[in-house]
Amino acid sequence: MRRAVAVLLAVVAGPVAAGGPAVGAPGGPTAADGVDGVWRSDGYGTVLAFGDGRLREYQTTAVSCLPGDSARFTGHSADGAVLYTGADETVYRIRAQGRGRARLHIDGSVGDRRLRRLPALPVRCTQAKPAGARATFDVFPGETLTQALMQRPAFTVRVGQNAQGVFSDILTRTLPNGWTFGLPDEE
């Protein structure tokens, strides 16, 4: 009987001691964990809503809000992170870091994402979604990417020089095989 209890404890407590999720952990995150609420990921259009033992992800732009992944509360890690596990077994580790700040680590990723608290879900995430064939084609991946990139800080890198285009003088060269090519002849 003692051996069976020891094996059961090793199976249930082992992942927590190793820093992994406590699958089927009783209860849910507590107010002391400080993660319940709505958070936006810095540098991305990702909004995360934590509550009722669930994590819900939304991909937002200036004009849209698309629901993404969801996960269930699975426990606490040995280092105090609140753990959520998705249907595909992806483990999300959230650590509150003071007033209105937190860090999200997704197991298997190289770094963490910084989170900042929002007062509520963006309005476009709470509105009823249109139905029908037209609604299906209103948000294209390219449009979503463009909107997300427009919200990022501008990092413009200029490569090369301005040229006169088709009005430039042409520097013509002939290759040993007889081919001829031309390049703009500007400084």
C-alpha positions as CSV (number, residue, x, y, z in Angstrom):
1,M,0.0,0.0,0.0
2,R,2.8,2.5,0.9
3,R,4.5,1.7,-2.4
4,A,1.3,2.5,-4.3
5,V,0.9,5.8,-2.5
6,A,4.6,6.7,-3.1
7,V,4.1,5.9,-6.9
8,L,0.9,8.0,-7.0
9,L,2.7,10.9,-5.2
10,A,5.6,10.7,-7.7
11,V,3.2,10.8,-10.6
12,V,1.2,13.7,-9.3
13,A,3.9,15.8,-7.5
14,G,6.8,14.9,-9.9
15,P,5.9,17.4,-12.6
16,V,5.5,20.2,-10.1
17,A,8.8,19.5,-8.4
18,A,10.4,19.4,-11.9
19,G,8.9,22.8,-12.8
20,G,6.3,21.2,-15.1
21,P,2.5,21.6,-15.0
22,A,0.5,20.0,-12.3
23,V,-2.1,18.4,-14.5
24,G,-5.5,18.3,-13.0
25,A,-4.4,20.6,-10.2
26,P,-7.3,21.4,-7.8
27,G,-8.7,24.9,-7.6
28,G,-7.6,27.6,-9.9
29,P,-5.3,30.7,-9.9
30,T,-5.8,32.8,-6.9
31,A,-6.1,36.6,-6.6
32,A,-2.6,36.5,-5.1
33,D,-1.2,35.2,-8.4
34,G,-2.2,38.5,-10.0
35,V,-2.8,37.1,-13.5
36,D,-6.6,37.2,-13.8
37,G,-7.7,39.9,-16.2
38,V,-6.8,41.1,-19.7
39,W,-3.3,41.6,-20.9
40,R,-1.7,42.8,-24.1
41,S,1.6,41.4,-25.4
42,D,4.2,44.1,-26.2
43,G,5.2,44.2,-29.9
44,Y,2.3,42.0,-31.0
45,G,-1.4,42.4,-31.5
46,T,-2.0,39.5,-29.1
47,V,-4.5,40.1,-26.2
48,L,-4.8,37.4,-23.5
49,A,-7.8,37.1,-21.2
50,F,-7.4,35.1,-18.0
51,G,-10.4,34.2,-15.9
52,D,-12.6,31.3,-14.6
53,G,-9.6,28.9,-15.0
54,R,-9.2,29.6,-18.7
55,L,-6.8,31.5,-20.9
56,R,-8.3,32.9,-24.1
57,E,-6.2,34.5,-26.8
58,Y,-7.3,37.2,-29.3
59,Q,-5.3,38.5,-32.3
60,T,-6.1,42.2,-32.7
61,T,-5.5,44.9,-35.2
62,A,-6.9,48.4,-35.6
63,V,-10.0,47.0,-37.4
64,S,-10.4,43.4,-36.3
65,C,-10.3,40.9,-33.4
66,L,-9.9,37.2,-34.1
67,P,-10.2,34.6,-31.4
68,G,-7.2,32.4,-31.1
69,D,-6.0,29.6,-28.9
70,S,-7.4,28.8,-25.5
71,A,-6.0,26.8,-22.5
72,R,-7.1,25.6,-19.1
73,F,-5.5,26.2,-15.7
74,T,-3.3,23.3,-14.8
75,G,-1.5,24.5,-11.7
76,H,1.6,26.3,-10.4
77,S,5.3,25.6,-11.2
78,A,7.9,25.3,-8.5
79,D,9.1,28.8,-9.3
80,G,5.6,30.3,-8.8
81,A,4.5,30.7,-12.4
82,V,0.8,30.1,-13.1
83,L,0.4,27.3,-15.6
84,Y,-2.2,26.9,-18.4
85,T,-2.2,24.0,-20.9
86,G,-3.7,24.1,-24.4
87,A,-5.5,21.4,-26.2
88,D,-2.3,20.7,-28.1
89,E,-0.4,20.3,-24.8
90,T,1.3,23.7,-25.2
91,V,2.2,25.0,-21.7
92,Y,1.8,28.7,-21.0
93,R,3.7,30.0,-17.9
94,I,2.6,33.4,-16.6
95,R,4.4,35.4,-13.9
96,A,3.1,38.6,-12.5
97,Q,5.8,41.2,-12.1
98,G,4.5,44.1,-10.1
99,R,1.7,46.5,-10.9
100,G,0.2,45.9,-14.4
101,R,3.2,43.9,-15.7
102,A,3.7,40.2,-16.3
103,R,5.8,37.8,-18.4
104,L,4.5,35.0,-20.6
105,H,6.7,32.0,-21.5
106,I,5.4,29.4,-23.9
107,D,7.3,26.1,-23.4
108,G,9.5,25.4,-26.4
109,S,10.0,29.1,-27.3
110,V,13.3,30.9,-26.8
111,G,12.2,33.9,-24.9
112,D,9.4,35.5,-22.9
113,R,6.8,37.9,-23.9
114,R,6.2,41.0,-21.8
115,L,2.6,41.7,-20.9
116,R,0.9,44.8,-19.8
117,R,-2.6,44.9,-18.1
118,L,-5.6,46.3,-19.9
119,P,-8.7,47.5,-18.2
120,A,-10.9,45.3,-20.4
121,L,-11.1,43.4,-23.7
122,P,-10.9,45.7,-26.7
123,V,-14.5,46.6,-27.8
124,R,-14.0,44.8,-31.2
125,C,-13.4,41.6,-29.3
126,T,-16.7,41.8,-27.4
127,Q,-18.9,42.6,-30.4
128,A,-20.9,39.9,-32.1
129,K,-19.2,38.6,-35.2
130,P,-21.0,38.9,-38.6
131,A,-22.2,35.7,-40.2
132,G,-22.6,34.5,-43.8
133,A,-20.4,34.2,-46.8
134,R,-19.3,37.9,-46.9
135,A,-18.1,37.8,-43.3
136,T,-15.9,34.8,-44.1
137,F,-13.9,36.8,-46.6
138,D,-13.7,40.2,-44.8
139,V,-10.4,39.5,-43.0
140,F,-7.6,38.3,-45.1
141,P,-4.2,37.1,-43.7
142,G,-2.3,39.8,-45.7
143,E,-4.6,42.5,-44.3
144,T,-4.2,41.2,-40.7
145,L,-0.4,41.2,-41.2
146,T,-0.4,44.7,-42.6
147,Q,-2.5,46.1,-39.8
148,A,-0.3,44.4,-37.2
149,L,2.9,45.8,-38.8
150,M,1.4,49.3,-38.9
151,Q,0.9,49.2,-35.1
152,R,4.6,48.3,-34.5
153,P,7.1,51.1,-34.1
154,A,8.6,52.2,-37.4
155,F,12.1,50.8,-38.2
156,T,12.9,52.2,-41.6
157,V,16.3,51.2,-43.0
158,R,17.4,52.8,-46.2
159,V,19.4,50.6,-48.5
160,G,21.2,51.9,-51.6
161,Q,20.9,55.3,-53.1
162,N,18.1,57.3,-54.8
163,A,18.3,56.9,-58.6
164,Q,16.6,58.6,-61.5
165,G,15.0,55.3,-62.6
166,V,14.3,55.1,-66.3
167,F,15.7,58.6,-66.8
168,S,19.2,57.6,-65.7
169,D,22.2,57.4,-68.0
170,I,22.9,53.8,-68.7
171,L,26.3,52.2,-68.2
172,T,26.4,49.4,-70.8
173,R,28.8,46.4,-70.5
174,T,29.3,43.3,-72.7
175,L,30.2,40.0,-71.1
176,P,32.7,37.6,-72.6
177,N,29.9,35.3,-73.7
178,G,28.4,38.2,-75.8
179,W,25.6,39.2,-73.4
180,T,25.0,42.8,-72.9
181,F,23.6,44.4,-69.7
182,G,23.1,47.9,-68.5
183,L,23.1,49.6,-65.1
184,P,22.1,53.1,-64.0
185,D,25.2,55.3,-64.2
186,E,24.9,57.6,-61.2
187,E,26.9,58.5,-58.2
